[in-house]
Amino acid sequence: MKAGRLYLVAIVLLMSVGTSMAQRSFKLGLKGGANLSTLRGGDVYNASDPTIRIGDNETRLTGFVGGAYARFGNSLFIQPELLFSQKGGTFNVYRDGITNDQNRVDVRFTNIDVPVLLGIRIGQVLRLNAGPIASLQVAQNQGLREALNEVGARSARDNLNRAALGYQAGVGFDIGNLSLDLRYEGNLSNVINTTDSNLNSQLMRKGNLWQATLGFAIF
């Protein structure tokens, strides 16, 4: 089963849980904040010079995240979101095990993220929530306008199949109309999967990040 279909199955299951919740409570709001992201994967080597390899760098890149959210339910709730999210990570080029900082490469993505979280409220302030996320890459170190035009030219099914699947889990705090969320996000599928004749194998990476956002309920 393709990744996009798995995500749709998860969404249908969560929405079935949230149907009864929607009758009790509803919120609509805007949110914005920051991502601290990195990329992880196995080392790859230069095909002609095996003393040169590409490996992980633990540096986390900072990016913006923002968009809209809806919340259905009260003590138990479902929260779908539509977010514009900047993510990425850093590679190091090693020669004989020594890091060459001159060859450090930052990779940045611009994504459209659709997390759908199922949560529980503890008291009047604290929330716990977790769920799947589909992340559609619309730009990689390039202009956003051109990338969005490319996305718009593809069918909805093609865009869904291209989306990387992952998960989010974290805590939230509600004070009046304000919401603070702290989350961890991990990928189940690769966000980088590149074949290059200069490398001995495919360059594959999964992403993960820490995310902090502040939201405001407008309805």
N, C-alpha and C positions, 0 to 999 in steps of 0.2 A: 504494500500500500504506500502511495506517495506521501511525502511529508505534508503537503497541503491538505490531503484527505484526512490524515490523522488529526490535524489541527481543527478541521471542520467537525469531526466527530467529538472532539473535546469540547468545542464551543456549544454544540447541540446539547450535550449532557449538562454543561453548566447552565445554559439558558433554561433548560427544563427545571433545574433546581430553583432558578431565579424567578420563574413565572409567578409563583405564589407570593414571593417577596415583594414584587412590584406593586401589589395591591396595598401594602402597608406603608411604604415610604419610598421617596424618590428624591435624588439630588442630581443637579447638573452643574458642572463647574469648569474652571480653567486652572491649569497648573504649569509650573515651570521650575527648572532647577539645573542640576549639573550631574554629569556622568564622570566617573573615574574608571577607565576601561583599559584592558590589556588583552593580548592574544597569546594562546598557548598551543604548542604542538611539537612533534618530533623534529629533530635536526635533519637537515638535508645537506648534501655535499656537492661541491663542484665536480662535474663529471670528469674533467680533464686534470684537475688538481685536488685530490682528496684531502689535502691539508687545509683547504678552505671550506668552511661550513657556515651555514646560516642557522642561528639559534635564537632562543627567546631572550628578551630583555624584560626585566620586571617593572620597568617604568610604566606608570599608568598615565594615559593621556586624558586631559580634561576636555569635555565637550558639553554643549547645551542640550537640554531636553525640555520640551514643552508641548502643550496641546490641551485637549479637552477630556473630561471624564464624566461618566454617569454612574450613579450608585442606586441599586434597587434593593430595598430591604432595610432592616434596622439591626436587630441582634445578630441575625445571619444576613449576609448581603452578597450580591454579585456586582462587580465593578469593571465594566469594559472601558477601554481608553483608546484614543487615537492620538499618537504622539509623533512629533518631529524630533529625531534623536541623532546626535553626533557621537560616534564611537570610533574605536581604533586600537592601535597597539604599536609596538616598536620591535624591530628586528636588530640583531647584532651580527656582524660578519666577523668570524673568528679565523685566525691563521695560527696553526700549531697550538691551539688552546689559549691564545692571547687575544683579548678583545681589542679590536681596531675601532676606536670611537669615530674615526673619520668616515666609516662605512655604516654608521647607525642610520637606520631608515625608519621614519615614522609613516604609518599607514592610517589614513583617516577615512571613515565612511559617513555618509549622510543617509539615514534610514527613515522609513515610515514604519512605526511600531504599532502593533495592535495587541496589547495584553488584555486578557480577560481573567480577572481574579475573583476567587471565592474567599469570603472573609467572615470573621466572627468578631463581634464587639465585646470587650471586657470592661464593664463599668460605663461611664459616660465619656471617657476620653480615649482609651486605648483600643486599637484595632490590630488584629493579626490577619494577614491575607497572603494567598499564594495562588498561582495558576499558570497556564501556558501563555506564550507570547509568540506571535509571528512577526518577523522583522524583514521588511523588503528594502534591499539596498538600492538607493536611487542615485548615488554618486560615490565615487572613490577618487579622491584627489583631483576632482574636476568640478566644472561649473554646475550649479544646481539646476539652472534653467534647461540646459541640454539634457541632463539626466532625467528630469521630469517629462520632457518631450518624448524620450525613449520609452519611459514607463507607460505614458499615455498611449503610445502606439501599439502596445502589447495588449492581449486580451486579459480579462480578469482571471481566467483559469491559469494562463501562463504566468501572470504575476504571482498568483498563489503558490504555484509549483516552484517558483524561484525563491520564495521566502525561506529564510532560515528559521527553524523552530527552536524554541528554548523555554525557559521557565523563569518566573520571578517569585520571590518570597521576601516578606519583610514585615515591618511594624508601621503603624500609623497613629497619629495623635490628632484629635479633633478638639478645637477650642472655638466655639461659635461657628462662624462660617469659614474659618481657617482650618486647613488640614496640612500637617507635616508628615511626609512619608520617607522612610529609609528602607531601601530594598537591595537585595543581591540578585543579579541576573546571570544566568549561564546558558550556553548554547548546547543543543542536542545534535545539531548538524553543523558542518563546516561553513564558516563565513569566507574563508579563502581556500580554494582548491585549484591550484595552478600547475600546469605541466610545462616545463621548459627544457629544451635540449641541453642546456648548460648544467642542469641539475641531475643527480643520480636517481631522484624519485620525485613524486609530486610534493609540492609545498602545500601542506594542509594545516589550517589553524581554526580553532574554536575560540570564541570570545567570552569574556566574563567581565562584569563591572559592578561597582557600587554606585547607587543612585540616591540622590537626595532631592526632594521636590517640595515646594510650597504651593498649596492649592487654595482657591477661593470659590465657594459655592455661590453661584449667581441665581439659582432657582431651587 
